[in-house]
Amino acid sequence: VQFVESGGGLVQPGGSLRLSCTGSGVPIDAEIMTWHRQVPGKAREWVATLFPGGATFYADSVKGRFTVSRDEAKNTMYLTMDSLQTEEAAVYYCKQHESTAWGKGTQVTVSL
């Protein structure tokens, strides 16, 4: 079982970005999937959760700006991030809720 994050990059403050989390070895729509992020020097923080039935939950700091979704045909989960702020520059990770394994993540830089 493996999940690979991609889609990170440089975006200006107020801009948008869509991250992808592609799974192999397990159908992503059968798992509770989560997004997290980590700023250097700080603890990793939870961002969002997507349940198999489609329910979604978000950290208060991103509610209304971030949207988690999935494409079952591509076995991929997405995190669409709008109105990004400079302090949200971080490495973003996805994983199964029950798993303790972390992938390499994808770097998001928010800067002019």
Residue pairs with C-beta under 8 A, 6 or more apart in sequence:
1 23
1 24
1 25
1 26
1 96
1 99
2 23
2 24
2 25
2 103
3 21
3 22
3 23
3 24
3 94
3 95
3 96
3 103
4 21
4 22
4 24
4 103
4 104
5 19
5 20
5 21
5 92
5 93
5 94
5 103
5 104
5 105
5 106
6 19
6 20
6 22
6 106
7 17
7 18
7 19
7 20
7 106
8 17
8 19
8 91
8 92
8 105
8 106
8 107
8 108
8 109
9 17
9 107
9 108
9 109
10 109
10 110
10 111
11 17
11 84
11 108
11 109
11 110
12 110
12 111
12 112
13 84
13 85
13 86
13 110
13 111
13 112
14 83
14 84
15 84
15 110
16 80
16 81
16 82
16 83
16 84
17 80
17 81
17 84
17 108
18 78
18 79
18 80
18 81
19 35
19 78
19 79
19 80
19 81
19 92
19 94
19 106
19 108
20 76
20 77
20 78
21 28
21 33
21 35
21 76
21 77
21 78
21 79
21 94
22 74
22 75
22 76
23 31
23 75
23 76
23 77
24 75
26 96
27 72
27 75
28 70
28 72
28 75
28 76
28 77
29 52
29 70
29 72
30 52
31 52
31 96
31 97
32 49
32 50
32 51
32 52
32 96
32 97
32 98
33 49
33 50
33 68
33 70
33 77
33 94
33 95
33 96
33 97
34 46
34 47
34 48
34 49
34 50
34 94
34 95
34 96
34 97
35 46
35 47
35 48
35 49
35 68
35 77
35 79
35 92
35 93
35 94
36 44
36 45
36 46
36 47
36 92
36 93
36 94
36 95
37 44
37 45
37 47
37 88
37 90
37 91
37 92
37 93
37 108
38 44
38 45
38 90
38 91
38 93
38 105
39 87
39 89
39 90
44 93
45 59
46 59
47 58
47 59
47 62
47 66
47 79
47 92
48 56
48 57
48 58
48 59
48 62
48 66
48 68
48 79
49 56
49 57
49 58
49 68
49 97
50 56
50 68
50 69
50 70
50 77
56 67
56 68
58 66
58 68
62 81
62 88
65 81
65 82
65 83
65 84
66 79
66 80
66 81
66 82
67 78
67 79
67 80
67 82
68 77
68 78
68 79
68 80
69 77
69 78
69 80
70 76
70 77
70 78
71 78
77 94
79 92
79 94
81 88
81 108
84 108
84 110
85 110
86 110
86 111
87 110
88 108
88 110
89 108
89 109
89 110
89 111
90 107
90 108
91 105
91 106
91 107
91 108
92 105
92 106
92 107
92 108
93 102
93 103
93 105
94 103
95 101
95 102
95 103
